[in-house]
Amino acid sequence: MNVRSVSLFAGLLLLASAAAQKPTPTPAAEPAAPGELTAFRAWLVDYHAGAVRLVKAGRTDDAMVADIEKRMAAVAALDSLEAAKALFEAASTEPRPAKAGTSTELIDYYRELQPWRVQAMAAAQLRQMKNGAVLPWLLGLLNAPGIRAAKKNQDQQNATAVLRVLAGHPSVEAQLELMRACRSMPTELRVHAVNAMAKDASSELVPTLIELLRDVEPNVRIAAANAIGAALQPHVDETLGKAPTGDLLALRDQSIGKLEALLVRDPVWQVRSAAAFALATMRCKAVVPAIIRGLEAELVRAKDPWAMDVRLHKLLEGLTGQTVLRGSVAPWKEFWAKEGAAFTVKPKTAPGAPPPAADKYEKFFNLEVESDRVLFVLDFSGSMAEPVTLTAHTTGAAAGQATTKAALVVSELKKLVMSLPDGALVNFVVFSDEVRVWRQEGGHPALVKLDDDTRDDLLGNFLDSLRPNGPTNLYGALDKALDFGGRGLFDKYYATAFDTLYVITDGAPSAGAIVDKQEIRRRVRESNQLRRVAINCITFGDKNDTEFLAPMAEENGGRHIHVD
């Protein structure tokens, strides 16, 4: 731990110690449950039984959401430990259907119950409760014996919910506990702790976050990179007129150096993606050469379907306002050699003031960093349950690791969800014999912006609910996915079309309207002629079953990789 981290940690400990020395009034005995609490407990019974649906006629029922918020606010207003425990039940448990169900059945079930929304509302109410017994009780749940068990259990689910409540909590004790959890908890919970600390992260926490960039777990490195960018942006964003000096300038430059090191050398592409977006989030001149060096390193790596080189190229175009041909770092090096020394970032125009006179760099930092618009087509047919032992470093997992195809896909997607920036537009199509969409409204697929709530749903509900089952209706999924891509031209529900598609599958089509592989290629090629969606394919298993996807990717501006 460096000196600055020690100083911050010691300061927080002193504050917490001083708070602990204040006399604490003896809490009064809990009265009989008031009507609001009794009614809320009855509502919880219905919710856990799956009787409370937040979707009506295919759309989110706003009246139902408002009713739940009102119920929770009334319980929180009681400000008792008993009330907190009832709210925590809503924040920490997930309704389950009576039967385990297939992936498509579970997607429909969770879409209607929206447990991610209920959990977020309950956590927000808990965060505001003032009763002195509530926070110690919550923190005590982080020491439950089952937290370190290998098999998922309620103690771990409770701990995840506690960390969600602590995110943005105003108390010193909460900050201290998050710092401890980032270092000492089991891997998955450490990821949640870093994410929680990142919410409203301050520059004082950056030294601690820099230490976490060295963590052995990729998801911790991703979360720490995200948090560094978010914590420093308000202090270093030159479009806001920020010009840091002294310790803050040194901290900015140290952070850029550490993030650049990840961008250039980290073996996990999702970590490199998070580092790139964290640099771009800072919106200052000093990040441009770091991203250029990241692009140079990426161009000498073997091409992969995630197109990190394209992503870095887009970031540079968004940051500099320059438009250059892809595929080479030379134009960016030449640009920076000529223009870097004199390059300045203009502040944003004050409200009501006339815009500044245009010049050749007028777009520099005036535009938001370009977000990804990505749709995933996921094969969860029965064969995805088969075991696989990796023989090559084609994923973030180590060669030689034994897992299942489905578990590997979920693991890689979790890292991806963590690494994409807030505001990225995503959705997921899951198929076996049937096809389902993660999020849709009124029968229309949604363009879902990534934020804290949608990530919680993906990481805590959706991805873990996927179950391999049934045959492979590949054409049905591709047809649905390409239908999404074209809607932006004429459908009011689509402000922007998806521009990138990832197909992840392990076998030949065996169900649906079309199973002939060459006919699928022909139809996809013709359907995509005007949409121009880049189709990337990631395949597992017998190459004889999946070899037709490599030319399909090439025909549609994408890339193919076979996971060995």
Phi, psi and omega per residue, in radians:
M1 nan 2.336 -3.121
N2 -1.426 3.044 -3.022
V3 -1.087 -0.704 -3.095
R4 -1.138 -0.724 3.122
S5 -1.120 -0.745 3.121
V6 -1.042 -0.760 -3.126
S7 -1.087 -0.795 3.133
L8 -1.097 -0.812 -3.087
F9 -1.102 -0.748 3.138
A10 -1.127 -0.703 3.115
G11 -1.080 -0.759 3.113
L12 -1.120 -0.678 3.113
L13 -1.092 -0.721 3.125
L14 -1.099 -0.751 3.123
L15 -1.101 -0.742 -3.137
A16 -1.149 -0.669 3.134
S17 -1.136 -0.729 3.119
A18 -1.098 -0.704 3.123
A19 -1.133 -0.646 -3.089
A20 -1.210 -0.467 -3.103
Q21 -1.352 -0.267 3.103
K22 -1.190 2.431 3.137
P23 -1.086 2.326 3.139
T24 -1.798 2.145 -3.140
P25 -1.102 2.498 3.108
T26 -1.180 2.157 -3.101
P27 -1.154 2.493 3.108
A28 -1.275 2.715 3.094
A29 -1.062 2.482 -3.124
E30 -1.154 2.225 3.098
P31 -1.282 3.003 3.048
A32 -1.038 2.559 -3.060
A33 -1.015 2.179 3.082
P34 -1.210 2.968 -3.077
G35 -1.054 -0.676 -3.128
E36 -1.067 -0.686 -3.113
L37 -1.264 -0.707 3.107
T38 -1.079 -0.759 3.138
A39 -1.147 -0.655 -3.136
F40 -1.178 -0.672 3.104
R41 -1.127 -0.667 3.084
A42 -1.129 -0.671 3.095
W43 -1.108 -0.694 3.129
L44 -1.063 -0.683 3.112
V45 -1.048 -0.797 3.113
D46 -1.124 -0.707 -3.125
Y47 -1.086 -0.817 -3.123
H48 -1.181 -0.444 3.106
A49 -1.429 -0.045 3.137
G50 1.445 0.241 -3.088
A51 -1.515 -0.214 -3.136
V52 -1.762 1.923 -3.121
R53 -1.950 2.280 -3.116
L54 -1.650 0.181 3.136
V55 -2.130 2.340 3.123
K56 -2.332 2.203 -3.123
A57 0.948 0.663 3.072
G58 1.441 -0.010 -3.120
R59 -2.173 2.687 3.050
T60 -1.041 2.239 -3.118
D61 -1.482 1.712 -3.079
D62 -1.068 -0.597 3.121
A63 -1.132 -0.686 3.112
M64 -1.156 -0.746 3.108
V65 -1.055 -0.776 3.130
A66 -1.108 -0.638 3.119
D67 -1.137 -0.721 3.128
I68 -1.136 -0.751 3.110
E69 -1.046 -0.723 3.134
K70 -1.120 -0.744 3.112
R71 -1.055 -0.807 -3.099
M72 -1.175 -0.688 3.123
A73 -1.101 -0.663 3.126
A74 -1.144 -0.681 3.109
V75 -1.199 -0.773 3.134
A76 -1.073 -0.585 -3.133
A77 -1.133 -0.373 3.074
L78 -1.152 -0.482 3.043
D79 0.912 0.790 3.097
S80 -2.104 2.800 3.091
L81 -1.107 -0.644 3.112
E82 -1.076 -0.723 3.108
A83 -1.156 -0.698 3.131
A84 -1.079 -0.704 3.140
K85 -1.131 -0.635 3.097
A86 -1.174 -0.747 3.093
L87 -1.125 -0.657 -3.122
F88 -1.142 -0.548 3.080
E89 -1.065 -0.706 3.087
A90 -1.203 -0.534 -3.094
A91 -1.406 -0.318 -2.943
S92 -2.083 -0.209 -3.076
T93 -1.983 2.700 -3.119
E94 -2.122 2.246 3.051
P95 -1.102 2.540 3.103
R96 -2.204 2.458 3.073
P97 -1.168 2.761 -3.096
A98 -1.011 -0.654 3.086
K99 -1.892 2.670 -3.106
A100 -0.996 -0.778 3.049
G101 1.383 2.779 3.034
T102 -1.456 3.012 3.116
S103 -1.003 -0.776 -3.078
T104 -1.161 -0.639 3.099
E105 -1.176 -0.727 3.138
L106 -1.155 -0.651 3.110
I107 -1.064 -0.794 3.115
D108 -1.079 -0.751 -3.102
Y109 -1.079 -0.888 -3.096
Y110 -1.240 -0.499 3.094
R111 -1.103 -0.620 -3.100
E112 -1.453 -0.575 3.138
L113 -1.493 -0.478 3.121
Q114 0.867 1.000 -3.133
P115 -1.051 -0.537 3.112
W116 -1.033 -0.670 -3.120
R117 -1.258 -0.735 3.129
V118 -1.107 -0.764 3.128
Q119 -1.065 -0.750 -3.118
A120 -1.147 -0.712 3.134
M121 -1.140 -0.739 3.137
A122 -1.144 -0.729 3.131
A123 -1.088 -0.688 3.136
A124 -1.099 -0.685 3.117
Q125 -1.211 -0.716 3.117
L126 -1.075 -0.648 -3.108
R127 -1.079 -0.446 -3.055
Q128 -1.664 -0.111 -3.089
M129 -1.245 2.431 -3.029
K130 -1.786 -0.245 -3.093
N131 -0.937 2.257 -3.046
G132 -1.157 -0.258 -3.132
A133 -1.548 -0.238 -3.002
V134 -1.251 -0.893 -3.074
L135 -1.098 -0.812 3.085
P136 -1.013 -0.670 3.107
W137 -1.105 -0.753 3.114
L138 -1.089 -0.793 -3.111
L139 -1.126 -0.569 3.105
G140 -1.088 -0.503 3.133
L141 -1.184 -0.343 3.123
L142 -1.347 -0.099 3.109
N143 -1.935 0.269 -3.127
A144 -1.110 2.542 -3.037
P145 -1.124 -0.500 -3.071
G146 -1.388 -0.037 -3.056
I147 -1.081 -0.580 -3.079
R148 -1.696 0.181 3.122
A149 -1.216 2.627 -3.126
A150 -1.254 -0.584 -3.112
K151 -1.638 2.429 -3.119
K152 -1.060 2.456 -3.102
N153 -2.630 3.100 -3.072
Q154 -1.168 -0.582 3.095
D155 -1.021 -0.752 3.127
Q156 -1.177 -0.678 3.119
Q157 -1.152 -0.679 3.078
N158 -1.095 -0.772 -3.120
A159 -1.083 -0.715 3.095
T160 -1.038 -0.745 3.132
A161 -1.155 -0.692 3.101
V162 -1.054 -0.796 -3.138
L163 -1.080 -0.616 3.090
R164 -1.132 -0.684 3.103
V165 -1.158 -0.681 -3.106
L166 -1.212 -0.331 3.139
A167 -1.116 2.004 -3.124
G168 1.425 0.103 3.128
H169 -1.173 2.397 -3.026
P170 -1.335 -0.171 -2.983
S171 -1.450 2.638 3.039
V172 -1.124 -0.678 -3.141
E173 -1.028 -0.674 3.139
A174 -1.140 -0.750 3.118
Q175 -1.093 -0.754 3.120
L176 -1.056 -0.768 -3.105
E177 -1.147 -0.650 3.105
L178 -1.157 -0.698 3.101
M179 -1.098 -0.721 3.107
R180 -1.135 -0.769 -3.088
A181 -1.118 -0.609 3.135
C182 -1.038 -0.514 -3.070
R183 -1.728 -0.566 -2.871
S184 -1.988 -0.221 -3.059
M185 -1.461 2.879 3.060
P186 -1.014 2.795 -2.942
T187 -0.892 -0.954 -3.050
E188 -1.083 -0.654 3.127
L189 -1.287 -0.551 3.053
R190 -1.083 -0.660 3.092
V191 -1.062 -0.812 3.114
H192 -1.085 -0.647 -3.133
A193 -1.147 -0.763 3.111
V194 -1.116 -0.730 3.097
N195 -1.069 -0.710 3.126
A196 -1.144 -0.724 3.127
M197 -1.156 -0.495 -3.126
A198 -1.232 -0.407 3.133
K199 -1.234 2.084 -3.049
D200 1.066 0.585 -3.138
A201 -1.102 2.439 3.123
S202 -1.822 2.855 -3.139
S203 -1.109 -0.452 3.133
E204 -1.131 -0.407 3.138
L205 -1.492 -0.169 -3.042
V206 -1.035 -0.744 3.108
P207 -1.000 -0.685 3.078
T208 -1.120 -0.716 3.141
L209 -1.163 -0.627 3.095
I210 -1.076 -0.702 3.083
E211 -1.033 -0.668 -3.090
L212 -1.254 -0.244 3.057
L213 -1.143 -0.257 3.131
R214 -1.675 0.038 -3.069
D215 -1.074 2.574 -3.118
V216 -1.263 -0.372 -3.110
E217 -1.525 2.094 -3.109
P218 -0.974 -0.677 -3.105
N219 -1.146 -0.534 3.062
V220 -1.202 -0.747 3.096
R221 -1.062 -0.724 3.121
I222 -1.075 -0.860 -3.113
A223 -1.081 -0.704 3.137
A224 -1.144 -0.740 3.103
A225 -1.057 -0.811 3.108
N226 -0.980 -0.779 -3.071
A227 -1.181 -0.633 3.132
I228 -1.097 -0.808 3.123
G229 -1.053 -0.784 -3.123
A230 -1.156 -0.655 -3.096
A231 -1.237 -0.643 -3.061
L232 -1.519 -0.456 -3.026
Q233 -0.892 -0.798 -3.118
P234 -1.124 -0.317 -3.062
H235 -1.776 -0.309 -3.030
V236 -2.169 -0.042 -3.074
D237 -1.199 1.893 -3.075
E238 -1.260 -0.324 3.049
T239 -1.252 -0.284 3.048
L240 -1.691 0.125 -3.138
G241 1.412 0.261 -3.109
K242 -1.370 2.360 3.108
A243 -2.425 1.413 -3.036
P244 -1.108 2.608 3.094
T245 -2.354 2.986 3.011
G246 1.014 -2.328 -3.069
D247 -1.090 -0.653 -3.123
L248 -1.157 -0.690 3.086
L249 -1.113 -0.749 3.127
A250 -1.106 -0.677 3.120
L251 -1.167 -0.706 3.086
R252 -1.040 -0.853 -3.088
D253 -1.168 -0.649 3.075
Q254 -1.096 -0.742 -3.129
S255 -1.131 -0.753 3.122
I256 -1.069 -0.736 3.126
G257 -1.088 -0.741 -3.138
K258 -1.205 -0.702 3.115
L259 -1.183 -0.658 3.082
E260 -1.084 -0.695 3.121
A261 -1.054 -0.718 3.065
L262 -1.101 -0.796 -3.079
L263 -1.067 -0.608 -3.086
V264 -1.502 -0.622 -2.913
R265 -2.068 -0.294 -3.021
D266 -1.158 2.346 -3.098
P267 -1.302 -0.268 -3.079
V268 -1.692 2.085 -3.006
W269 -1.145 -0.532 3.128
Q270 -1.168 -0.581 3.075
V271 -1.151 -0.758 3.107
R272 -1.077 -0.685 3.104
S273 -1.078 -0.794 3.129
A274 -1.082 -0.713 3.122
A275 -1.095 -0.719 -3.137
A276 -1.116 -0.809 -3.131
F277 -1.187 -0.581 3.090
A278 -1.119 -0.734 3.082
L279 -1.078 -0.822 -3.112
A280 -1.109 -0.569 -3.140
T281 -1.077 -0.516 -3.107
M282 -1.178 -0.458 3.042
R283 0.927 0.930 3.059
C284 -2.396 2.719 -3.054
K285 -0.987 -0.592 -3.017
A286 -1.154 -0.322 -3.104
V287 -1.430 -0.318 -3.024
V288 -1.085 -0.887 3.132
P289 -1.108 -0.519 3.109
A290 -1.150 -0.709 3.128
I291 -1.244 -0.602 3.068
I292 -1.060 -0.755 3.118
R293 -1.168 -0.583 3.061
G294 -1.127 -0.722 3.095
L295 -1.101 -0.725 3.126
E296 -1.042 -0.750 3.124
A297 -1.171 -0.648 -3.085
E298 -1.195 -0.615 -3.072
L299 -1.195 -0.351 3.116
V300 -1.643 -0.067 3.047
R301 -1.405 2.782 3.049
A302 -1.081 2.404 -3.133
K303 -1.067 2.460 3.104
D304 -2.332 2.874 -3.064
P305 -1.282 -0.146 -3.128
W306 -1.474 -0.178 2.987
A307 0.913 0.899 3.105
M308 -1.076 -0.586 3.123
D309 -1.108 -0.682 3.104
V310 -1.152 -0.700 3.137
R311 -1.080 -0.781 3.126
L312 -1.153 -0.674 3.099
H313 -1.044 -0.784 3.129
K314 -1.091 -0.703 3.114
L315 -1.061 -0.755 3.133
L316 -1.130 -0.706 3.100
E317 -1.105 -0.721 3.132
G318 -1.169 -0.598 -3.117
L319 -1.364 -0.565 -3.005
T320 -1.867 -0.287 -3.065
G321 1.353 0.080 3.131
Q322 -1.566 2.570 3.055
T323 -2.144 1.986 -3.120
V324 -2.308 2.828 3.119
L325 -1.152 2.494 3.113
R326 -1.394 2.884 3.004
G327 1.810 -0.072 -3.136
S328 -2.593 2.523 3.085
V329 -1.568 -0.204 -3.051
A330 -0.983 -0.790 -3.141
P331 -1.067 -0.627 3.138
W332 -1.227 -0.697 3.083
K333 -1.090 -0.757 3.137
E334 -1.112 -0.772 3.111
F335 -0.996 -0.830 -3.066
W336 -1.267 -0.583 3.094
A337 -1.091 -0.659 -3.110
K338 -1.444 -0.692 -2.943
E339 -1.929 -0.283 -2.998
G340 -1.027 -0.784 -3.049
A341 -1.073 -0.657 -3.085
A342 -1.692 0.050 -3.021
F343 -1.234 2.276 3.090
T344 -2.222 2.689 3.141
V345 -1.903 2.108 -3.114
K346 -1.356 2.444 3.061
P347 -1.196 2.783 3.093
K348 -1.173 2.592 3.141
T349 -1.215 2.345 3.119
A350 -1.137 2.613 3.129
P351 -0.979 2.268 3.109
G352 1.523 -0.240 -3.128
A353 -1.448 2.623 3.104
P354 -1.165 2.587 3.127
P355 -1.149 2.654 3.117
P356 -1.174 2.783 3.108
A357 -1.075 2.434 -3.085
A358 -1.225 2.519 2.950
D359 -2.479 -3.110 -3.000
K360 -1.197 -0.183 3.128
Y361 -1.996 0.390 -2.996
E362 -1.110 -0.359 -3.127
K363 -1.490 -0.107 -3.044
F364 -1.048 1.998 3.094
F365 1.125 0.078 3.068
N366 -1.403 -0.281 -3.136
L367 -1.826 2.575 3.023
E368 -1.136 2.612 3.037
V369 -1.015 2.326 -3.068
E370 -1.118 2.163 -3.135
S371 -1.472 2.693 2.984
D372 -1.232 2.581 3.031
R373 -2.247 1.569 -2.863
V374 -2.128 2.340 3.047
L375 -2.070 2.321 -3.120
F376 -1.933 2.325 3.069
V377 -1.946 1.947 -2.963
L378 -1.956 2.171 3.070
D379 -1.472 1.975 3.012
F380 -2.147 0.772 2.985
S381 -1.266 2.983 -3.031
G382 -1.007 -0.563 -3.095
S383 -1.196 -0.277 3.109
M384 -1.241 -0.150 3.065
A385 -1.438 -0.115 -3.090
E386 -1.186 2.536 3.092
P387 -1.243 2.668 3.088
V388 -2.527 2.431 3.026
T389 -2.002 2.061 -3.051
L390 -1.227 2.332 3.120
T391 -1.933 -0.138 -3.133
A392 -2.434 2.812 -3.112
H393 -1.549 1.199 -3.115
T394 -1.765 -0.021 3.090
T395 -2.399 -3.084 3.064
G396 -1.251 -0.244 3.111
A397 -1.402 2.674 -3.090
A398 -1.338 2.544 3.033
A399 -1.036 2.431 -3.118
G400 1.658 -0.197 -3.137
Q401 -1.248 2.334 3.099
A402 -1.715 2.254 -3.123
T403 -2.727 -2.922 2.969
T404 -1.924 2.795 3.130
K405 -1.032 -0.775 -3.111
A406 -1.110 -0.772 -3.129
A407 -1.116 -0.664 3.121
L408 -1.132 -0.766 3.129
V409 -1.073 -0.795 -3.134
V410 -1.087 -0.759 3.139
S411 -1.060 -0.789 -3.132
E412 -1.176 -0.676 -3.135
L413 -1.192 -0.595 3.097
K414 -1.093 -0.728 3.089
K415 -1.108 -0.687 3.132
L416 -1.110 -0.808 -3.138
V417 -1.032 -0.652 3.104
M418 -1.187 -0.584 -2.962
S419 -1.499 -0.361 -3.139
L420 -1.311 2.596 -3.068
P421 -1.357 2.788 2.974
D422 -0.974 2.398 -3.140
G423 1.677 -0.258 3.055
A424 -1.071 2.506 -3.087
L425 -1.778 2.156 -3.065
V426 -2.425 2.806 2.888
N427 -2.822 2.910 -3.060
F428 -2.319 2.298 2.980
V429 -1.887 2.183 -3.131
V430 -1.995 2.359 -3.118
F431 -2.421 2.575 2.843
S432 -2.357 -1.896 2.973
D433 -1.430 -0.420 3.081
E434 -1.945 2.933 -3.113
V435 -2.168 2.298 3.092
R436 -2.338 2.706 3.130
V437 -2.011 2.388 -3.124
W438 -0.991 -1.026 -3.092
R439 -2.168 2.291 2.998
Q440 -2.670 2.767 3.137
E441 -2.282 2.216 3.101
G442 1.037 0.584 -3.127
G443 1.433 -0.039 -3.131
H444 -1.853 2.352 3.078
P445 -1.114 2.513 -3.069
A446 -1.739 2.604 2.911
L447 -1.574 1.828 -2.978
V448 -1.683 2.123 3.083
K449 -1.430 2.292 3.101
L450 -1.251 2.272 2.999
D451 -2.658 -2.979 -3.078
D452 -1.027 -0.755 -3.061
D453 -1.224 -0.765 -3.121
T454 -1.207 -0.617 3.054
R455 -1.108 -0.740 3.116
D456 -1.024 -0.707 3.135
D457 -1.138 -0.776 -3.119
L458 -1.164 -0.794 -3.049
L459 -1.369 -0.579 -3.036
G460 -1.774 -0.302 -3.080
N461 -2.187 -1.181 -2.907
F462 -1.072 -0.991 -3.024
L463 -1.122 -0.649 -3.137
D464 -1.309 -0.240 -3.125
S465 -1.542 -0.113 -3.069
L466 -1.260 2.309 -3.084
R467 -2.226 2.110 3.077
P468 -1.082 2.272 -3.105
N469 -2.967 2.391 2.955
G470 1.487 -3.107 -3.139
P471 -1.396 -3.017 -2.946
T472 -2.004 1.805 3.107
N473 -1.702 1.200 -3.066
L474 -1.136 -0.776 -3.094
Y475 -1.092 -0.724 3.120
G476 -1.011 -0.692 3.139
A477 -1.222 -0.751 3.132
L478 -1.137 -0.692 3.116
D479 -1.088 -0.765 3.097
K480 -1.099 -0.760 -3.094
A481 -1.127 -0.784 -3.126
L482 -1.224 -0.477 3.032
D483 -1.095 -0.650 3.065
F484 -1.054 -0.821 -2.993
G485 -1.056 -0.503 -3.095
G486 -1.618 -0.136 -3.016
R487 -1.159 -0.470 -3.078
G488 -1.035 -0.320 -3.100
L489 -1.353 -0.452 -2.983
F490 -2.567 -0.036 -3.036
D491 -1.917 2.258 -3.079
K492 -1.107 -0.340 -3.126
Y493 -1.394 -0.078 -3.045
Y494 -2.172 1.671 3.100
A495 -1.271 -0.555 -3.130
T496 -2.497 2.380 3.119
A497 -1.447 2.711 2.956
F498 -1.163 2.457 3.126
D499 -1.951 -0.119 -3.096
T500 -2.405 2.357 -3.106
L501 -2.215 2.316 3.053
Y502 -2.037 2.122 3.094
V503 -1.823 2.120 -3.121
I504 -2.091 1.966 -3.034
T505 -2.623 2.874 -3.107
D506 -2.200 0.066 -3.061
G507 -2.769 3.027 3.131
A508 -1.257 2.604 3.097
P509 -1.072 2.396 -3.116
S510 -2.346 0.037 -3.139
A511 -2.616 2.889 3.117
G512 1.780 -3.103 -3.050
A513 -1.137 -0.581 -3.097
I514 -2.348 2.252 3.100
V515 -2.095 -0.180 3.105
D516 -1.227 2.152 -3.015
K517 -1.145 -0.713 -3.121
Q518 -1.228 -0.584 3.090
E519 -1.191 -0.648 3.058
I520 -1.073 -0.797 3.108
R521 -1.002 -0.783 -3.100
R522 -1.101 -0.789 -3.091
R523 -1.183 -0.701 3.110
V524 -1.122 -0.769 -3.136
R525 -1.044 -0.788 -3.117
E526 -1.232 -0.717 -3.133
S527 -1.137 -0.516 -3.042
N528 -1.659 0.056 -3.081
Q529 -1.049 -0.733 -3.123
L530 -1.607 -0.552 -3.106
R531 -1.215 -0.663 3.118
R532 1.005 0.715 3.028
V533 -1.366 2.254 3.083
A534 -1.281 2.120 -3.083
I535 -1.891 1.987 3.113
N536 -1.867 2.492 -3.065
C537 -2.177 2.272 3.050
I538 -2.073 2.139 -3.022
T539 -2.168 2.708 3.073
F540 -2.183 2.957 2.893
G541 1.387 -2.612 -3.052
D542 -1.226 2.082 -3.108
K543 -1.132 -0.421 3.092
N544 -1.112 -0.511 3.116
D545 -1.394 -0.515 -2.967
T546 -2.002 0.011 -3.029
E547 -1.107 -0.413 3.140
F548 -1.213 -0.280 -3.125
L549 -1.365 -0.418 3.086
A550 -1.124 -0.909 3.078
P551 -1.156 -0.522 3.098
M552 -1.106 -0.713 3.078
A553 -1.099 -0.794 -3.130
E554 -1.081 -0.693 -3.135
E555 -1.172 -0.332 -3.050
N556 -2.081 0.512 3.010
G557 1.240 0.378 -3.107
G558 -2.068 -2.912 -3.115
R559 -2.262 2.784 3.139
H560 -2.236 2.471 2.996
I561 -2.441 2.401 3.077
H562 -1.843 2.165 -3.116
V563 -1.459 1.998 -3.120
D564 -1.645 nan nan
